[in-house]
Amino acid sequence: MSTNPTEVAVGALVLAAAIGFVAYAGQVTGFSSSTGGYPLTASFRSLEGVSVGTDVRLAGVKVGSVTDVALNPQTFRADTEITVQNGIDIPDDSAIVISSEGLLGGNYVEIVPGGSPFNFEPGAEVEDTQGAVSLVSLLMKFVSGGDE
């Protein structure tokens, strides 16, 4: 069994490309980010299109992610926990909204900052929430004539 130097070089190049791809994918998805964060909770009427790992954005910039989703059996609402990067202080009168990236895009969690001089403490609950709007139900209202 002889080893051709060209085969060894091509194999090493393929291996290096694979390692580079995995490292890049980890950075893009935020998997390798070592920045800590603090938790906030919120309760939504509809969390359609949002799951664990979904981006949390402020002014279009990713500042965290959804870390837990559970159905509350008493209120029938989706209790959600998000983690916000340390150093990003959110005013305590801010709202959390489920937004869409467009007609064919996915949903994400958007923080709409308030004007309060006081900020949320870690673990605080955001009271002002707006759930996902179903595109299908909006289209059905439009097609059926509106006020039904």
C-alpha positions in Angstrom: 0.0 0.0 0.0 1.7 3.1 -1.2 0.7 6.7 -0.4 0.7 9.2 -3.2 1.8 12.7 -1.9 -1.0 14.2 -4.1 -3.7 12.1 -2.4 -2.4 13.1 1.0 -2.4 16.8 0.1 -5.9 16.7 -1.4 -7.1 14.7 1.7 -5.6 17.3 4.0 -7.2 20.2 2.0 -10.6 18.5 2.2 -10.3 18.0 5.9 -9.2 21.6 6.4 -12.1 22.9 4.4 -14.5 20.7 6.4 -13.1 22.1 9.7 -13.4 25.6 8.4 -17.0 25.1 7.4 -17.9 23.7 10.9 -16.2 26.7 12.6 -18.0 29.2 10.3 -21.4 27.5 10.8 -20.9 27.7 14.5 -20.1 31.4 14.4 -23.0 32.2 12.1 -25.6 30.3 14.3 -24.2 31.8 17.5 -23.4 28.3 18.8 -19.8 29.2 19.6 -20.5 32.6 21.1 -19.2 32.7 24.6 -20.9 35.9 25.6 -23.2 35.4 28.5 -26.7 36.8 28.9 -29.6 37.3 31.2 -33.1 35.8 31.1 -36.4 37.5 30.6 -39.8 35.8 30.4 -42.9 36.7 28.5 -46.3 35.1 27.8 -47.8 35.1 24.3 -51.3 34.4 23.0 -49.7 32.9 19.8 -46.1 31.9 19.3 -46.6 30.6 15.7 -43.3 30.2 13.9 -41.1 30.7 17.0 -39.2 27.9 18.8 -36.1 27.4 20.9 -33.2 29.0 19.2 -35.2 31.7 17.3 -33.4 35.1 17.1 -34.3 37.9 19.5 -33.7 41.3 17.8 -33.5 44.9 18.8 -33.6 47.4 16.0 -32.9 44.6 13.5 -29.8 43.4 15.4 -29.6 40.0 17.0 -29.2 40.5 20.8 -30.3 37.1 22.1 -32.3 34.0 21.4 -35.4 32.1 22.7 -34.2 29.6 25.3 -37.5 27.9 26.4 -41.1 27.6 25.3 -43.8 25.9 27.3 -47.6 25.9 27.3 -49.2 27.3 30.5 -52.1 24.9 31.2 -53.9 27.5 33.4 -53.9 30.4 30.9 -53.4 28.5 27.6 -50.7 30.9 26.6 -47.1 30.2 25.5 -44.7 31.0 28.4 -41.4 31.9 26.8 -37.9 32.6 28.1 -35.5 34.6 26.1 -31.8 35.4 26.9 -30.5 38.8 26.1 -26.8 39.5 25.8 -25.0 41.1 28.8 -24.5 44.8 28.2 -27.8 45.3 26.4 -30.1 47.0 29.0 -33.8 46.8 28.1 -36.1 49.6 29.5 -38.7 48.1 31.8 -41.6 49.5 29.7 -40.5 47.7 26.5 -42.7 45.4 24.5 -41.9 42.0 22.9 -43.5 41.3 19.5 -43.4 38.3 17.2 -42.4 39.8 13.8 -42.1 38.2 10.4 -39.2 38.6 8.0 -41.6 38.9 5.0 -44.2 36.8 3.2 -41.9 33.8 2.8 -39.5 34.4 5.7 -39.6 33.0 9.2 -40.7 34.7 12.4 -38.4 36.2 15.1 -38.9 37.9 18.4 -38.5 41.7 18.3 -37.9 43.9 21.4 -39.6 47.3 21.0 -37.8 49.5 23.5 -39.7 51.8 25.8 -38.6 55.1 27.2 -38.3 54.2 30.9 -35.1 55.2 32.7 -35.3 51.8 34.6 -34.3 48.5 33.1 -35.5 45.0 33.4 -33.7 42.9 36.0 -32.6 39.4 35.1 -35.5 37.0 35.3 -38.1 39.8 35.0 -41.4 39.2 33.1 -42.2 41.4 30.1 -45.9 42.2 30.4 -46.4 44.0 27.1 -46.4 41.2 24.4 -48.0 40.8 21.0 -48.3 37.4 19.5 -47.8 36.2 15.9 -50.3 37.3 13.3 -51.3 34.5 11.0 -50.9 35.4 7.4 -53.5 32.8 6.4 -56.2 34.4 8.6 -55.3 37.9 7.2 -55.7 36.6 3.7 -59.0 35.0 4.5 -60.3 38.2 6.0 -59.2 40.1 2.8 -60.8 37.5 0.5 -64.1 37.2 2.5 -64.6 41.0 2.6 -63.2 42.0 6.0 -65.6 42.3 8.9 -66.5 38.7 9.7 
